[in-house]
Amino acid sequence: MPRPKKHIDEDTLKQIKILASLGLSNEDIATVTGLARRTMERRAGVVLAEGRAQMRARLHRIQWDLAAKSPTMAIWLGKQYLGQRDVPLSTDQQGAVIEYVHRVITTTATTDTPSRNPALGASADVRTE
């Protein structure tokens, strides 16, 4: 003969949701509420999911607040949500960092005469278009 079903009342469901929103494991929630873990997961799975969703939303809110004060957190969130990434430094065979210099030359004049740009060195000619 199967044992009788244990009734899960509204107060217990509220307690499950609160404990899930605090980040407790299913095993811990079951221990606190006096339910078997599998029974709780089967019969209160929706409530567990709602509580965990509240926990994640609260955590996101805290992270965004921290990002305003912490460059490290802002960088981490940028990597997680914006697809930003670190560009690894290149090294030579001896392990020394290779520094890349990227120069962008823009012109606004429309003449064909060469001009000297001291920022590019004495031997660099820049032709304007």
N, C-alpha and C positions, 0 to 999 in steps of 0.2 A: 504494500500500500504506500503510495507516495506521500511525502509529508505535505502538510498544508502550506499554501503560498503565504509568504510573509507580506503583510500590507505595508506599502511605503506611503506614508501620509504626506501632506503638503509641507509640513514643517521639516520633515526629513529631506524632501526634495529641495527646499530652500537652503538647508544646511549643506547639501551636496554641491549646489551651485556656488555657494559662498566659498567652500573649501577648494573647489576646482579653480575658482577665480584667484585664489591665493597661491595656486601652483602646487598644491599637494598631489601626490601620486594617487592613483586609483586604490592601491593597497592601503595607503594611509587613510583615505576617505572612508573606505570600507571598515577599517578598524574603528574609527571615530563614531561612525553611524551604527555599528553593530550588524552590518549586512555582509553577506558573502561578496567578495569582489566580483565574481562572474555574474551573480544575480544583479548587483548594482549596475554593472556595465550593460547588461541586457535590458533592464527595466528602467534605468535612468540615464541611458546613453545620450539622449537629447539634452538633458539638463547638464550633464558633464561637458558636452560640447559647447553649450552656451556659456558656462562658467569659464572654460578655457579661452573662448573667444574674448570675453571681457578682460581676462588676464593679458592676452596679447595686445588688445587695444590700449590698455593702461600702460603696458611696457613701451609701446610705440610712442605714446604721448610723452612719457618720461624721456625717451631717447631724443625726440625732437627738441624738447626743452634743453637738454644737455648739449645738443649740437650748437645751440646759440652761444654757449659759453665755452665749449671745448672744441678746438680745432680737430683733435683726434676723433671725437665722435662725429663731427661733420664729415671728415674724410671717410670714416667707416660707413656712414649712411649713404654717402655718395657712391661708394663701391657697391653697396647692397641694392640700392634702388635706382641709381642712375647709370649703372654699368661702367663707372669710372674704374681705373686700375692704375697700379704703379707700373712705371716703365722701368724694367731692370736696367742697371748700368752695365755697359759693355766693358770688358777688360781685355788687355792684351795677354800674351802668353806668360808674362811674368806676374800677372795679377793686378797690374796697375790699371786704374780706371781711365778709359778713353773718353775724353771730353769732346763732344760734338758741338760745333759752332754752326748755327743755322743763320744765314744772313738773308734778309728780305730787302730788296731794293725796289722802291717805288718812285716813280717820277710823275711830275705833273706838267713839265714844260713840253713844248711841241717843237723844239729845234733839233737839228741833227748834229749839233756841236758837242764834242766830248767835254766833260767837266771832271775835275778832280774832286774826289770826296775824301777828306782827311780821315774820316772814320774807317774807311776801307784800306787805308795805306797809300803810300805815295805812288805805287805802281798800278793802282786799280783805276781803270777808265770806266766811266759810266756814261753811256750814251742815252740821251733823252729822246723821247719820241714825240 
